[in-house]
Amino acid sequence: MSKRTNETFVDPDDIGEASPMEYKTESTLDDASPDTNGDPVGSEERAKQDPVKMPLWYFDKYDLDGNGKPIPSIAHVNAIMDMLPNKIDTAPFFGNDKTAGAKLAKEYDADVKALVDAYRPLLAYEAGDTGFNFMMFANATWGKYLTALVEFGNDVSRFSDQEMPDWLVTREDNAFGMGRKARLVRDVLAILADEFKLKNAVITPTNVRSAVQRHLQGLATWTFNKHADSSARVSGKLNEANAEYVQGTLASM
């Protein structure tokens, strides 16, 4: 009987050679080729990246995802957002001196009016685009203000029984300044909301949270690139220490 050959199958007996499937390669016990007895670790295990080691303080604000990539700490983001309902409707702090406070309040009102007057000419054309950009700027400003507020509180609690270092005094001034700026853009937005011709030209938790996460993501990536060590991962909790000074200061910011 003749052997049959078609386009998809060739009998190795027809060409007098052994089938490729019949070739066998045996390794010896001392063979160090990948995934052999002489390679006990295995290529799959070697391909795994080492865990990531970060300073303890990194995990106060940031975290690592399942792939070891830097991300904002959810707990830190939530702590920041918890401040929004407590601060969004508050007036700026003008100090405890009534005379000086009245002067600062007058200057604040003048600044609000100046910003409104500066923006109105821009609304003659593409008011919606201008309004949307200002609204997102206002939400981002509140995100940065609340972040500065919470991070100042966390930092100062570590020095509750010591004199604050200069860098922390600077951070305190920045938190106060960001508080004034956040309220300025909030009040300007409230005045111009109708003129922006947008459905909801307001500061919302969703937009503020997105701004906070974007801001922290950039910082997390920068911090990770600067301090990452791929030998072992170390984690820590947020410092929960608190002082009466912190509460009083944060309330006035």
Secondary structure, DSSP 8 states (H G I E B T S, - for coil): ------SS---HHHHT---GGG------TT--STTSTT-SS-HHHHHS----B--TTHHHHEEE-TTS-EEE-HHHHHHHHTTHHHHTT------S-HHHHHHHHHHHHHHHHHHHHHHGGGGGS-HHHHHHHHHHHHHHHHHHHHHHHHHHHHHHHTTTTS---HHHHHHHHHHHHHHHHHHHHHHHHHHHTTTTT-S--S--HHHHHHHHHHHHHHHHHHHHHHH-BTT------------HHHHHHHHH-
